[in-house]
Amino acid sequence: MDVVRNPVAIEEVRLHPEKVTIGSQVTVRFTLRSTSRAAQDLLVDLRVHFMKANGSGSPKVFKLKRIELPARGKVELATSVSLAVHTTRKPRPGRHPVDVLVNGEPIPLGTFEVVPAGQRSKR
């Protein structure tokens, strides 16, 4: 999936595993490529829409990186998101959309599915 937004493009998106159990983690990896003719100062964050008990989503933003991307340059970014039970957040089964925020502008990356701890993750 290649998504082009001026002045950056998101390429080579990978959410692994696509089906993950409560208590484990999902890795989000993508390439950010500049489509600009000038260097850019970028603040890149990851936003995961966690499923709430009532079935609605609740976004959580994870800070990734502040980078200066050269003209036509690219950088690979990756992070892991824990699906452990926390006092402030309890993962629930269902589809969880993921966006990358580039200077606050959301760009959809895809989704992963959370399944109960008794089921197996797809590796």
URHU-V846121 format. One record per pair of residues at least 24 apart in sequence whose ideal C-beta (glycine too) atoms are under 10 Angstrom apart, sorted by the first residue. I is the first residue (numbers start at 1). J is the second residue. D is the distance in Angstrom with one decimal. If there is no record, write none. Layout:
# URHU-V846121
I|J|D + I|J|D
This chain:
# URHU-V846121
1|30|9.5 + 1|108|8.8 + 1|109|8.0 + 1|110|6.8 + 2|31|9.6 + 2|33|9.3 + 3|30|9.6 + 3|100|9.1 + 3|107|5.6 + 3|108|7.0 + 3|109|8.2 + 4|33|9.1 + 4|35|6.8 + 4|107|9.5 + 5|35|8.4 + 5|100|10.0 + 5|102|7.4 + 5|105|6.9 + 5|106|9.6 + 5|107|5.7 + 6|35|6.2 + 6|36|7.8 + 7|33|9.9 + 7|34|6.4 + 7|35|5.3 + 7|36|3.7 + 7|37|8.8 + 7|38|8.4 + 7|40|6.2 + 7|42|9.2 + 7|69|9.0 + 7|71|9.5 + 7|102|9.1 + 7|103|9.8 + 8|32|5.8 + 8|33|6.6 + 8|34|5.9 + 8|35|6.2 + 8|36|7.7 + 8|40|7.5 + 8|42|7.2 + 8|44|9.1 + 8|69|7.5 + 8|74|9.2 + 8|100|9.3 + 8|102|5.6 + 8|103|9.1 + 8|105|9.1 + 8|107|8.0 + 9|33|4.6 + 9|34|8.0 + 9|35|5.6 + 9|74|8.5 + 9|107|9.2 + 10|77|9.8 + 10|99|9.9 + 10|100|6.2 + 10|102|8.3 + 10|107|5.4 + 10|108|8.8 + 10|109|6.9 + 11|74|7.8 + 11|76|9.5 + 12|74|9.5 + 12|76|7.6 + 13|98|8.9 + 13|100|8.8 + 13|107|9.8 + 13|108|9.3 + 13|109|5.1 + 13|110|5.9 + 14|78|8.5 + 14|109|9.2 + 14|110|8.8 + 15|81|9.4 + 15|96|9.3 + 15|98|6.4 + 15|109|7.0 + 15|110|5.4 + 15|111|7.4 + 15|112|4.8 + 15|113|9.8 + 16|78|9.9 + 16|80|9.7 + 16|112|8.5 + 16|121|9.5 + 16|122|8.9 + 16|123|8.0 + 17|112|7.4 + 17|113|9.2 + 17|120|9.5 + 17|121|4.7 + 17|122|4.8 + 17|123|5.6 + 18|110|8.4 + 18|111|8.1 + 18|112|5.5 + 18|113|6.6 + 18|121|8.9 + 18|122|5.8 + 18|123|9.9 + 19|112|7.2 + 19|113|4.8 + 19|114|8.1 + 19|115|5.9 + 19|119|7.9 + 19|120|8.2 + 19|121|6.0 + 19|122|4.4 + 19|123|9.5 + 20|81|9.1 + 20|83|6.0 + 20|91|8.9 + 20|96|9.0 + 20|112|5.9 + 20|113|7.2 + 20|114|5.9 + 20|115|7.2 + 20|119|9.7 + 20|120|10.0 + 20|121|5.1 + 20|122|8.2 + 20|123|9.9 + 21|83|7.4 + 21|91|9.2 + 21|93|9.5 + 21|114|7.5 + 21|115|5.6 + 21|116|7.1 + 21|117|5.2 + 21|118|7.9 + 21|119|6.0 + 21|120|7.1 + 21|121|5.2 + 22|83|5.6 + 22|84|8.1 + 22|85|7.0 + 22|90|8.4 + 22|91|4.8 + 22|92|7.9 + 22|93|7.5 + 22|114|6.2 + 22|115|7.5 + 22|116|6.2 + 22|117|4.7 + 22|118|9.3 + 22|119|9.2 + 23|82|8.9 + 23|83|6.4 + 23|84|5.7 + 23|85|7.0 + 23|91|8.0 + 23|116|9.8 + 23|117|5.3 + 24|80|9.7 + 24|82|8.3 + 24|83|5.8 + 24|84|8.0 + 24|91|9.5 + 24|114|9.4 + 24|117|8.5 + 24|121|6.1 + 25|79|9.8 + 25|80|4.7 + 25|81|6.1 + 25|82|5.1 + 25|83|6.0 + 25|84|7.8 + 25|121|9.6 + 26|79|9.7 + 26|80|7.0 + 26|81|5.3 + 26|82|8.7 + 26|83|6.7 + 26|96|8.3 + 26|98|8.5 + 26|112|5.0 + 26|113|9.6 + 26|114|8.5 + 26|121|8.9 + 27|78|6.4 + 27|79|7.4 + 27|80|4.9 + 27|81|7.9 + 27|112|9.7 + 28|62|9.0 + 28|64|9.2 + 28|77|8.4 + 28|78|6.7 + 28|79|5.7 + 28|80|7.6 + 28|81|6.6 + 28|98|6.1 + 28|100|8.4 + 28|109|6.7 + 28|110|8.7 + 28|112|8.4 + 29|76|7.0 + 29|77|7.3 + 29|78|4.0 + 29|79|8.2 + 29|80|9.6 + 29|109|9.7 + 30|75|9.8 + 30|76|7.4 + 30|77|6.1 + 30|78|7.7 + 30|79|10.0 + 30|98|9.6 + 30|100|6.6 + 30|107|9.4 + 30|109|6.2 + 30|110|9.4 + 31|74|5.6 + 31|75|7.2 + 31|76|5.0 + 31|77|7.6 + 31|78|9.9 + 32|64|9.6 + 32|65|9.3 + 32|67|7.9 + 32|69|6.9 + 32|73|9.1 + 32|74|6.5 + 32|75|5.5 + 32|76|7.9 + 32|77|6.1 + 32|100|7.6 + 32|102|7.3 + 32|107|9.4 + 33|69|8.3 + 33|72|7.8 + 33|73|7.5 + 33|74|4.0 + 33|75|8.2 + 33|76|9.9 + 34|69|4.7 + 34|70|6.9 + 34|71|6.1 + 34|72|5.6 + 34|73|5.1 + 34|74|6.8 + 34|75|8.9 + 35|71|9.4 + 35|72|7.6 + 36|69|8.1 + 36|70|9.3 + 36|71|5.9 + 36|72|7.6 + 36|73|9.3 + 37|71|5.3 + 37|72|7.5 + 38|69|10.0 + 38|70|9.0 + 38|71|5.5 + 38|72|9.8 + 39|68|5.9 + 39|69|6.7 + 39|70|5.1 + 39|71|5.8 + 39|72|9.9 + 39|73|7.9 + 40|67|8.5 + 40|68|7.1 + 40|69|4.9 + 40|70|8.3 + 40|71|8.1 + 40|73|8.8 + 40|102|9.3 + 40|103|8.7 + 41|66|7.5 + 41|67|7.9 + 41|68|5.5 + 41|69|8.1 + 41|103|8.4 + 42|66|7.1 + 42|67|5.4 + 42|68|7.6 + 42|69|5.7 + 42|75|9.2 + 42|102|5.8 + 42|103|6.0 + 43|67|8.3 + 43|101|7.9 + 43|102|7.6 + 43|103|5.6 + 43|104|7.5 + 44|69|9.3 + 44|75|8.8 + 44|77|6.4 + 44|100|6.4 + 44|101|7.1 + 44|102|5.7 + 44|103|8.3 + 45|79|9.9 + 45|99|8.9 + 45|100|7.3 + 45|101|4.2 + 45|102|8.3 + 45|103|9.4 + 45|104|8.3 + 45|106|9.6 + 46|77|8.5 + 46|78|9.9 + 46|79|6.0 + 46|81|7.5 + 46|98|6.8 + 46|99|7.5 + 46|100|6.0 + 46|101|7.3 + 46|109|8.1 + 47|97|8.6 + 47|98|7.1 + 47|99|4.5 + 47|100|7.6 + 47|101|5.6 + 47|106|6.6 + 47|107|9.9 + 47|108|9.8 + 47|109|9.3 + 48|81|5.8 + 48|83|9.7 + 48|96|5.9 + 48|97|7.7 + 48|98|5.4 + 48|99|8.2 + 48|109|9.7 + 48|111|9.8 + 48|112|8.7 + 49|94|10.0 + 49|95|8.9 + 49|96|6.0 + 49|97|4.5 + 49|98|7.6 + 49|99|7.8 + 49|111|8.8 + 50|81|9.4 + 50|83|9.1 + 50|89|6.4 + 50|90|8.9 + 50|91|6.8 + 50|92|7.4 + 50|94|9.1 + 50|96|6.2 + 50|97|9.7 + 50|114|8.6 + 51|90|9.9 + 51|91|7.8 + 51|92|4.4 + 51|93|7.2 + 51|94|4.0 + 51|95|7.5 + 51|96|6.2 + 51|97|9.8 + 51|113|9.9 + 51|114|7.0 + 52|89|9.9 + 52|90|9.3 + 52|92|6.9 + 52|94|9.4 + 53|90|8.3 + 53|92|6.5 + 54|92|9.9 + 55|92|8.9 + 55|94|7.6 + 57|94|8.9 + 57|95|9.2 + 57|96|7.8 + 57|97|7.0 + 58|89|8.4 + 58|92|9.9 + 59|97|8.9 + 59|99|8.2 + 59|101|9.9 + 59|106|9.4 + 60|88|9.4 + 60|89|7.0 + 60|96|9.9 + 61|99|9.3 + 61|101|6.8 + 62|98|10.0 + 62|101|9.7 + 63|101|9.8 + 64|100|7.8 + 64|101|8.7 + 64|102|9.9 + 69|102|9.8 + 81|112|8.7 + 83|112|9.2 + 83|114|6.1 + 83|117|9.5 + 83|121|9.9 + 85|117|9.4 + 91|116|9.9 + 91|117|9.5 + 92|116|9.4 + 93|117|9.8 + 93|119|8.9
